[in-house]
Amino acid sequence: MDSRDADSAALRRELRARLGLLGAPLQLLAEDVLGEDDARIDWVAIEPDGRLCVALLGAGPGDEGLLALGLAQRAWMQARIADWQKLVPGLGARVDLRPRLLLIAPDFTRVVRLAAREADPDGLRLARYRWAPASTGGATLVLEPLEPLPVPRLPAETPAPPLASVFRSGLADRDFGGNGGGGRSS
């Protein structure tokens, strides 16, 4: 195992221990699950209310594909909740709740943050991590949730003026064979 693999293993251990600090407490159910299109799901956990959580670890700050992969893995997991219930009857996972998606990376681009907000502002969480120097030497993992980007506020609209017909043909009643009084001429 080279130093890069050791760093990755240490990161995964530290993140696994801190997953529940990013919102609702989580009970870890599975790790390194083979999911949609043979891609790996880093962690599957369950929240106290029975909602499953699919967590993916991104490699870098420009990992725009992580959001698409996460949405696909969440859909894959949702389709299998009933199967998991059969395998583990006391699991308590709720089929009626869409799994939460937790994406963890060193950072997220503005595009990913906007897309995450638009995709599912309530069921999708982003968190970033970094190693910071520890007071005792070495490094400690800092994990922080990212708030979704705010929805832009539109400028206040001034009330529209009342609708009035502005179409003018230039024709008069006499042009229609009338005498202007609405009656028939003989």
KAQUIHU-V743624 format. One record per residue. N is the residue number from 1. RES is the residue in one small letter. SS is DSSP state (A for helix, B for strand, O for the rest). PHI is phi in degrees with one decimal (NA if undefined). Layout:
N_RES_SS_PHI, N_RES_SS_PHI
This chain:
1_m_O_NA, 2_d_O_-84.7, 3_s_A_-64.9, 4_r_A_-65.8, 5_d_A_-65.2, 6_a_A_-64.8, 7_d_A_-63.3, 8_s_A_-64.6, 9_a_A_-64.5, 10_a_A_-65.2, 11_l_A_-61.0, 12_r_A_-61.7, 13_r_A_-61.0, 14_e_A_-64.7, 15_l_A_-65.8, 16_r_A_-55.2, 17_a_A_-69.7, 18_r_A_-109.8, 19_l_A_-54.5, 20_g_A_-72.1, 21_l_A_-86.2, 22_l_O_-102.8, 23_g_O_142.3, 24_a_O_-67.7, 25_p_O_-59.3, 26_l_B_-120.4, 27_q_B_-107.0, 28_l_B_-69.4, 29_l_B_-104.3, 30_a_B_-153.7, 31_e_B_-133.6, 32_d_B_59.3, 33_v_B_-85.7, 34_l_B_-78.7, 35_g_O_-112.6, 36_e_A_-55.4, 37_d_A_54.9, 38_d_A_59.2, 39_a_O_-89.5, 40_r_B_-86.4, 41_i_B_-102.1, 42_d_B_-63.7, 43_w_B_-144.2, 44_v_B_-121.2, 45_a_B_-134.3, 46_i_B_-128.9, 47_e_B_-87.6, 48_p_O_-56.9, 49_d_O_-85.6, 50_g_O_94.0, 51_r_O_-79.3, 52_l_B_-75.3, 53_c_B_-132.3, 54_v_B_-103.8, 55_a_B_-116.3, 56_l_B_-124.0, 57_l_B_-104.2, 58_g_O_-91.6, 59_a_O_-82.8, 60_g_O_-154.6, 61_p_O_-68.2, 62_g_O_-99.1, 63_d_O_-85.4, 64_e_O_-64.6, 65_g_A_-68.6, 66_l_A_-62.5, 67_l_A_-65.4, 68_a_A_-63.2, 69_l_A_-62.3, 70_g_A_-62.6, 71_l_A_-63.3, 72_a_A_-65.7, 73_q_A_-67.8, 74_r_A_-64.1, 75_a_A_-62.9, 76_w_A_-61.7, 77_m_A_-67.0, 78_q_A_-60.4, 79_a_O_-69.2, 80_r_O_-113.5, 81_i_A_-59.5, 82_a_A_-61.7, 83_d_A_-65.3, 84_w_A_-63.7, 85_q_A_-62.9, 86_k_A_-68.4, 87_l_A_-70.3, 88_v_O_-130.7, 89_p_O_-55.7, 90_g_O_-88.7, 91_l_O_-58.6, 92_g_O_81.0, 93_a_O_-71.9, 94_r_O_-97.5, 95_v_O_-71.4, 96_d_O_-79.3, 97_l_O_-108.4, 98_r_O_-66.5, 99_p_O_-58.3, 100_r_B_-80.3, 101_l_B_-113.5, 102_l_B_-119.2, 103_l_B_-108.4, 104_i_B_-124.8, 105_a_B_-155.2, 106_p_O_-60.3, 107_d_O_-170.9, 108_f_O_-130.3, 109_t_O_-70.8, 110_r_A_-60.3, 111_v_A_-61.7, 112_v_A_-64.7, 113_r_A_-65.4, 114_l_A_-66.3, 115_a_A_-63.9, 116_a_A_-63.9, 117_r_A_-62.6, 118_e_A_-73.0, 119_a_A_-68.9, 120_d_A_-171.9, 121_p_O_-64.7, 122_d_O_-97.7, 123_g_O_-105.1, 124_l_B_-133.3, 125_r_B_-121.2, 126_l_B_-115.6, 127_a_B_-142.0, 128_r_B_-115.7, 129_y_B_-130.8, 130_r_B_-158.1, 131_w_B_-92.0, 132_a_B_-122.1, 133_p_B_-60.3, 134_a_O_-93.5, 135_s_O_-65.5, 136_t_O_-93.5, 137_g_O_94.2, 138_g_O_76.9, 139_a_B_-138.8, 140_t_B_-125.0, 141_l_B_-84.2, 142_v_B_-110.0, 143_l_B_-122.5, 144_e_B_-134.8, 145_p_B_-71.2, 146_l_B_-103.9, 147_e_O_-74.8, 148_p_O_-64.4, 149_l_O_-63.3, 150_p_O_-66.6, 151_v_O_-70.7, 152_p_O_-62.6, 153_r_O_-87.0, 154_l_O_-84.1, 155_p_O_-62.3, 156_a_O_-61.2, 157_e_O_-88.9, 158_t_O_-84.1, 159_p_O_-61.3, 160_a_O_-72.8, 161_p_O_-67.3, 162_p_O_-61.0, 163_l_O_-72.3, 164_a_O_-140.4, 165_s_O_-71.2, 166_v_O_-113.4, 167_f_O_-77.4, 168_r_O_-131.2, 169_s_O_-87.1, 170_g_O_86.3, 171_l_O_-90.6, 172_a_O_-114.2, 173_d_A_-56.0, 174_r_A_-65.9, 175_d_A_-69.3, 176_f_A_-102.2, 177_g_O_86.2, 178_g_O_-97.2, 179_n_O_-102.2, 180_g_O_90.3, 181_g_O_-102.4, 182_g_O_85.9, 183_g_O_-94.6, 184_r_O_-92.3, 185_s_O_-93.5, 186_s_O_-108.9
